[in-house]
Amino acid sequence: ADQWLGYAFPSAVFIHTVEIANSAIGNAVKDIRIEHSDDGLDFYSVKSIAVNPVGDTVIQIAAPGFHKHWRVFVESTVGDTYPCIKALNFKGFLQP
């Protein structure tokens, strides 16, 4: 089944950086995809990346834009089980 962690902001936001503090246990995320949506139903991929399985990863988004919904879609984990993330930060700003 699809596994993701995201946030629906009250209004559209410009996200330029995503920070992930990965879990050091056997089900840390390994490969992810950053996605956005305007309606919460149809998501579009912004970037795919392999993350540090035992620490923090900072991801610069090359094609940012103003969108209400942002998420990290988990493509695989270290132990091929459910994903475990210690912290997830979306950095950006509100639409003027």
OpenMM code with the backbone's topology and positions (N, CA, C; nanometers):
from openmm import Vec3, app, unit

residues = "ALA ASP GLN TRP LEU GLY TYR ALA PHE PRO SER ALA VAL PHE ILE HIS THR VAL GLU ILE ALA ASN SER ALA ILE GLY ASN ALA VAL LYS ASP ILE ARG ILE GLU HIS SER ASP ASP GLY LEU ASP PHE TYR SER VAL LYS SER ILE ALA VAL ASN PRO VAL GLY ASP THR VAL ILE GLN ILE ALA ALA PRO GLY PHE HIS LYS HIS TRP ARG VAL PHE VAL GLU SER THR VAL GLY ASP THR TYR PRO CYS ILE LYS ALA LEU ASN PHE LYS GLY PHE LEU GLN PRO".split()
positions = [
    Vec3(0.0837, -0.1186, 0.0000),
    Vec3(0.0000, 0.0000, 0.0000),
    Vec3(0.0878, 0.1245, 0.0000),
    Vec3(0.0334, 0.2309, -0.0549),
    Vec3(0.1064, 0.3578, -0.0569),
    Vec3(0.1297, 0.4076, 0.0846),
    Vec3(0.2496, 0.4623, 0.1077),
    Vec3(0.2848, 0.5166, 0.2376),
    Vec3(0.3436, 0.6545, 0.2181),
    Vec3(0.2886, 0.7514, 0.2903),
    Vec3(0.3364, 0.8883, 0.2773),
    Vec3(0.3080, 0.9642, 0.4051),
    Vec3(0.3780, 1.0759, 0.4195),
    Vec3(0.3585, 1.1663, 0.5319),
    Vec3(0.3573, 1.3064, 0.4737),
    Vec3(0.2527, 1.3812, 0.5026),
    Vec3(0.2419, 1.5127, 0.4426),
    Vec3(0.1661, 1.6096, 0.5294),
    Vec3(0.1399, 1.7265, 0.4709),
    Vec3(0.0717, 1.8323, 0.5437),
    Vec3(-0.0160, 1.9110, 0.4472),
    Vec3(-0.1368, 1.9414, 0.4938),
    Vec3(-0.2275, 2.0282, 0.4190),
    Vec3(-0.2239, 2.1653, 0.4865),
    Vec3(-0.1635, 2.2613, 0.4199),
    Vec3(-0.1531, 2.3964, 0.4743),
    Vec3(-0.2865, 2.4683, 0.4595),
    Vec3(-0.3145, 2.5683, 0.5445),
    Vec3(-0.4416, 2.6422, 0.5346),
    Vec3(-0.4575, 2.7166, 0.4019),
    Vec3(-0.3452, 2.7579, 0.3423),
    Vec3(-0.3465, 2.8222, 0.2111),
    Vec3(-0.2202, 2.7796, 0.1364),
    Vec3(-0.2130, 2.8133, 0.0090),
    Vec3(-0.0992, 2.7709, -0.0740),
    Vec3(0.0319, 2.8287, -0.0202),
    Vec3(0.1354, 2.7443, -0.0199),
    Vec3(0.2676, 2.7849, 0.0289),
    Vec3(0.3735, 2.7509, -0.0757),
    Vec3(0.4835, 2.8242, -0.0682),
    Vec3(0.5992, 2.8040, -0.1541),
    Vec3(0.7014, 2.7252, -0.0721),
    Vec3(0.7233, 2.6002, -0.1054),
    Vec3(0.8189, 2.5165, -0.0328),
    Vec3(0.9464, 2.5085, -0.1160),
    Vec3(1.0593, 2.5438, -0.0534),
    Vec3(1.1870, 2.5394, -0.1246),
    Vec3(1.2821, 2.4345, -0.0671),
    Vec3(1.2546, 2.3874, 0.0553),
    Vec3(1.3426, 2.2909, 0.1204),
    Vec3(1.2601, 2.1941, 0.2038),
    Vec3(1.2988, 2.0673, 0.2007),
    Vec3(1.2394, 1.9656, 0.2871),
    Vec3(1.3527, 1.9036, 0.3679),
    Vec3(1.3343, 1.8959, 0.5008),
    Vec3(1.4333, 1.8342, 0.5884),
    Vec3(1.3724, 1.7092, 0.6509),
    Vec3(1.4475, 1.6006, 0.6459),
    Vec3(1.4024, 1.4742, 0.7044),
    Vec3(1.5047, 1.4282, 0.8068),
    Vec3(1.4588, 1.4043, 0.9297),
    Vec3(1.5422, 1.3407, 1.0314),
    Vec3(1.4984, 1.1949, 1.0332),
    Vec3(1.5815, 1.1101, 0.9801),
    Vec3(1.5455, 0.9699, 0.9634),
    Vec3(1.5623, 0.8932, 1.0933),
    Vec3(1.4906, 0.7868, 1.1046),
    Vec3(1.5013, 0.6975, 1.2186),
    Vec3(1.6232, 0.6073, 1.2002),
    Vec3(1.6916, 0.5781, 1.3084),
    Vec3(1.8105, 0.4928, 1.3006),
    Vec3(1.7763, 0.3453, 1.3164),
    Vec3(1.6475, 0.3151, 1.3225),
    Vec3(1.6083, 0.1746, 1.3381),
    Vec3(1.5893, 0.1097, 1.2019),
    Vec3(1.5596, -0.0173, 1.2007),
    Vec3(1.5552, -0.0961, 1.0772),
    Vec3(1.4506, -0.0596, 0.9757),
    Vec3(1.3590, 0.0318, 1.0067),
    Vec3(1.2568, 0.0690, 0.9086),
    Vec3(1.2662, 0.2162, 0.8696),
    Vec3(1.3881, 0.2685, 0.8675),
    Vec3(1.4104, 0.4052, 0.8218),
    Vec3(1.3769, 0.4166, 0.6733),
    Vec3(1.3329, 0.5350, 0.6304),
    Vec3(1.3049, 0.5536, 0.4885),
    Vec3(1.4357, 0.5563, 0.4108),
    Vec3(1.4298, 0.5050, 0.2884),
    Vec3(1.5490, 0.4954, 0.2045),
    Vec3(1.5331, 0.5771, 0.0765),
    Vec3(1.4249, 0.5555, 0.0042),
    Vec3(1.3982, 0.6270, -0.1206),
    Vec3(1.2634, 0.6964, -0.1090),
    Vec3(1.2615, 0.8257, -0.1418),
    Vec3(1.1383, 0.9037, -0.1291),
    Vec3(1.1142, 0.9864, -0.2544),
    Vec3(0.9938, 1.0405, -0.2578),
    Vec3(0.9535, 1.1321, -0.3642),
    Vec3(0.8816, 1.2494, -0.2959),
    Vec3(0.9205, 1.3724, -0.3279),
    Vec3(0.8502, 1.4902, -0.2780),
    Vec3(0.7386, 1.5210, -0.3769),
    Vec3(0.6169, 1.5405, -0.3255),
    Vec3(0.5016, 1.5654, -0.4118),
    Vec3(0.4206, 1.6840, -0.3614),
    Vec3(0.3461, 1.7473, -0.4523),
    Vec3(0.2554, 1.8553, -0.4140),
    Vec3(0.1221, 1.8378, -0.4848),
    Vec3(0.0210, 1.9067, -0.4295),
    Vec3(-0.1130, 1.9024, -0.4870),
    Vec3(-0.1854, 2.0319, -0.4523),
    Vec3(-0.2773, 2.0714, -0.5367),
    Vec3(-0.3607, 2.1868, -0.5070),
    Vec3(-0.4939, 2.1453, -0.4466),
    Vec3(-0.5363, 2.0217, -0.4742),
    Vec3(-0.6674, 1.9765, -0.4261),
    Vec3(-0.6603, 1.8621, -0.3248),
    Vec3(-0.5421, 1.8081, -0.2993),
    Vec3(-0.5283, 1.6972, -0.2042),
    Vec3(-0.5609, 1.5617, -0.2645),
    Vec3(-0.5949, 1.5581, -0.3921),
    Vec3(-0.6300, 1.4326, -0.4590),
    Vec3(-0.5276, 1.3932, -0.5644),
    Vec3(-0.4943, 1.4869, -0.6500),
    Vec3(-0.3988, 1.4620, -0.7573),
    Vec3(-0.2637, 1.5211, -0.7182),
    Vec3(-0.1651, 1.4331, -0.6955),
    Vec3(-0.0317, 1.4768, -0.6536),
    Vec3(0.0657, 1.4680, -0.7702),
    Vec3(0.1606, 1.5613, -0.7712),
    Vec3(0.2608, 1.5686, -0.8765),
    Vec3(0.3996, 1.5619, -0.8151),
    Vec3(0.4845, 1.4819, -0.8734),
    Vec3(0.6193, 1.4617, -0.8220),
    Vec3(0.7069, 1.5838, -0.8505),
    Vec3(0.7823, 1.6250, -0.7492),
    Vec3(0.8749, 1.7369, -0.7618),
    Vec3(1.0179, 1.6858, -0.7683),
    Vec3(1.0479, 1.5848, -0.6850),
    Vec3(1.1842, 1.5335, -0.6801),
    Vec3(1.1849, 1.3948, -0.6168),
    Vec3(1.2686, 1.3058, -0.6712),
    Vec3(1.2930, 1.1734, -0.6132),
    Vec3(1.4366, 1.1712, -0.5634),
    Vec3(1.4577, 1.1095, -0.4469),
    Vec3(1.5917, 1.1107, -0.3881),
    Vec3(1.6082, 0.9945, -0.2906),
    Vec3(1.7321, 0.9469, -0.2794),
    Vec3(1.7678, 0.8495, -0.1746),
    Vec3(1.8141, 0.9311, -0.0543),
    Vec3(1.7586, 0.9031, 0.0627),
    Vec3(1.7917, 0.9800, 0.1824),
    Vec3(1.8906, 0.9046, 0.2702),
    Vec3(1.9552, 0.9783, 0.3595),
    Vec3(2.0482, 0.9205, 0.4560),
    Vec3(1.9684, 0.8311, 0.5517),
    Vec3(1.9947, 0.7010, 0.5564),
    Vec3(1.9131, 0.6112, 0.6385),
    Vec3(1.9392, 0.6211, 0.7890),
    Vec3(2.0448, 0.6898, 0.8310),
    Vec3(2.0751, 0.6965, 0.9752),
    Vec3(2.0925, 0.8407, 1.0247),
    Vec3(2.0479, 0.9364, 0.9509),
    Vec3(2.0655, 1.0751, 0.9936),
    Vec3(1.9717, 1.1688, 0.9223),
    Vec3(2.0169, 1.2921, 0.9073),
    Vec3(1.9341, 1.3960, 0.8477),
    Vec3(1.9655, 1.4143, 0.6996),
    Vec3(1.8628, 1.4514, 0.6235),
    Vec3(1.8776, 1.4823, 0.4822),
    Vec3(1.8079, 1.6147, 0.4552),
    Vec3(1.8766, 1.7052, 0.3871),
    Vec3(1.8192, 1.8329, 0.3457),
    Vec3(1.8019, 1.8283, 0.1944),
    Vec3(1.6795, 1.8530, 0.1489),
    Vec3(1.6467, 1.8413, 0.0074),
    Vec3(1.6048, 1.9774, -0.0463),
    Vec3(1.6811, 2.0288, -0.1403),
    Vec3(1.6458, 2.1534, -0.2079),
    Vec3(1.5536, 2.1187, -0.3240),
    Vec3(1.4425, 2.1887, -0.3330),
    Vec3(1.3463, 2.1615, -0.4393),
    Vec3(1.3768, 2.2526, -0.5579),
    Vec3(1.4022, 2.1927, -0.6719),
    Vec3(1.4456, 2.2679, -0.7904),
    Vec3(1.3309, 2.3404, -0.8592),
    Vec3(1.2086, 2.2900, -0.8474),
    Vec3(1.0943, 2.3510, -0.9169),
    Vec3(0.9832, 2.3807, -0.8167),
    Vec3(1.0088, 2.4741, -0.7239),
    Vec3(0.9067, 2.5034, -0.6234),
    Vec3(0.7894, 2.5811, -0.6812),
    Vec3(0.6826, 2.5878, -0.6066),
    Vec3(0.5654, 2.6633, -0.6478),
    Vec3(0.4704, 2.6743, -0.5302),
    Vec3(0.3632, 2.7484, -0.5455),
    Vec3(0.2640, 2.7651, -0.4401),
    Vec3(0.1590, 2.6547, -0.4499),
    Vec3(0.1547, 2.5695, -0.3476),
    Vec3(0.0594, 2.4589, -0.3434),
    Vec3(0.0148, 2.4375, -0.1993),
    Vec3(-0.1069, 2.3921, -0.1817),
    Vec3(-0.1637, 2.3747, -0.0469),
    Vec3(-0.1194, 2.2442, 0.0189),
    Vec3(-0.1015, 2.1397, -0.0576),
    Vec3(-0.0688, 2.0076, -0.0045),
    Vec3(0.0719, 1.9667, -0.0469),
    Vec3(0.1516, 1.9254, 0.0505),
    Vec3(0.2872, 1.8770, 0.0252),
    Vec3(0.3053, 1.7467, 0.1014),
    Vec3(0.3782, 1.6507, 0.0407),
    Vec3(0.4007, 1.5247, 0.1111),
    Vec3(0.5314, 1.4587, 0.0685),
    Vec3(0.5763, 1.3683, 0.1542),
    Vec3(0.6895, 1.2805, 0.1260),
    Vec3(0.6297, 1.1422, 0.1017),
    Vec3(0.6414, 1.0944, -0.0202),
    Vec3(0.5914, 0.9621, -0.0579),
    Vec3(0.7070, 0.8641, -0.0423),
    Vec3(0.6885, 0.7626, 0.0394),
    Vec3(0.7951, 0.6656, 0.0671),
    Vec3(0.7931, 0.5554, -0.0385),
    Vec3(0.9025, 0.5441, -0.1127),
    Vec3(0.9141, 0.4399, -0.2144),
    Vec3(0.9750, 0.3126, -0.1573),
    Vec3(1.0660, 0.3263, -0.0584),
    Vec3(1.1236, 0.2074, 0.0049),
    Vec3(1.1818, 0.2445, 0.1407),
    Vec3(1.1946, 0.1421, 0.2256),
    Vec3(1.2561, 0.1580, 0.3578),
    Vec3(1.3750, 0.0634, 0.3684),
    Vec3(1.4577, 0.0869, 0.4691),
    Vec3(1.5764, 0.0030, 0.4881),
    Vec3(1.5367, -0.1419, 0.5117),
    Vec3(1.4384, -0.1656, 0.5957),
    Vec3(1.3972, -0.3027, 0.6267),
    Vec3(1.2795, -0.3519, 0.5458),
    Vec3(1.2392, -0.2764, 0.4428),
    Vec3(1.1229, -0.3113, 0.3611),
    Vec3(0.9973, -0.3336, 0.4448),
    Vec3(0.9802, -0.2491, 0.5487),
    Vec3(0.8607, -0.2546, 0.6331),
    Vec3(0.7969, -0.1162, 0.6348),
    Vec3(0.7158, -0.0888, 0.7348),
    Vec3(0.6530, 0.0424, 0.7456),
    Vec3(0.7604, 0.1494, 0.7693),
    Vec3(0.7397, 0.2725, 0.7199),
    Vec3(0.8410, 0.3770, 0.7348),
    Vec3(0.8374, 0.4427, 0.8730),
    Vec3(0.9526, 0.4857, 0.9172),
    Vec3(0.9641, 0.5566, 1.0448),
    Vec3(1.0537, 0.6785, 1.0254),
    Vec3(0.9974, 0.7980, 1.0459),
    Vec3(1.0700, 0.9244, 1.0340),
    Vec3(1.0598, 0.9959, 1.1681),
    Vec3(1.1733, 1.0448, 1.2205),
    Vec3(1.1720, 1.1184, 1.3477),
    Vec3(1.1143, 1.2580, 1.3318),
    Vec3(1.1488, 1.3267, 1.2238),
    Vec3(1.0992, 1.4634, 1.2030),
    Vec3(1.0951, 1.4945, 1.0543),
    Vec3(0.9977, 1.5761, 1.0166),
    Vec3(0.9814, 1.6201, 0.8787),
    Vec3(0.9497, 1.7685, 0.8801),
    Vec3(1.0311, 1.8492, 0.8134),
    Vec3(1.0109, 1.9938, 0.8080),
    Vec3(0.9988, 2.0396, 0.6632),
    Vec3(0.8928, 2.1140, 0.6367),
    Vec3(0.8755, 2.1816, 0.5093),
    Vec3(0.9128, 2.3282, 0.5316),
    Vec3(1.0079, 2.3804, 0.4539),
    Vec3(1.0491, 2.5201, 0.4701),
    Vec3(1.0096, 2.5998, 0.3472),
    Vec3(0.9502, 2.7153, 0.3710),
    Vec3(0.9068, 2.8014, 0.2617),
    Vec3(0.8349, 2.9220, 0.3149),
    Vec3(0.7388, 2.9736, 0.2363),
    Vec3(0.6636, 3.0909, 0.2801),
    Vec3(0.5264, 3.0937, 0.2172),
    Vec3(0.4385, 3.1743, 0.2777),
    Vec3(0.3006, 3.1874, 0.2308),
    Vec3(0.2932, 3.2682, 0.1029),
    Vec3(0.1876, 3.2442, 0.0289),
    Vec3(0.1659, 3.3216, -0.0932),
    Vec3(0.1261, 3.4639, -0.0542),
    Vec3(0.1875, 3.5651, -0.1166),
    Vec3(0.1562, 3.7051, -0.0798),
    Vec3(0.0147, 3.7438, -0.1167),
] * unit.nanometer
topology = app.Topology()
chain = topology.addChain("A")
for resn in residues:
    res = topology.addResidue(resn, chain)
    for name in ("N", "CA", "C"):
        topology.addAtom(name, app.Element.getBySymbol(name[0]), res)
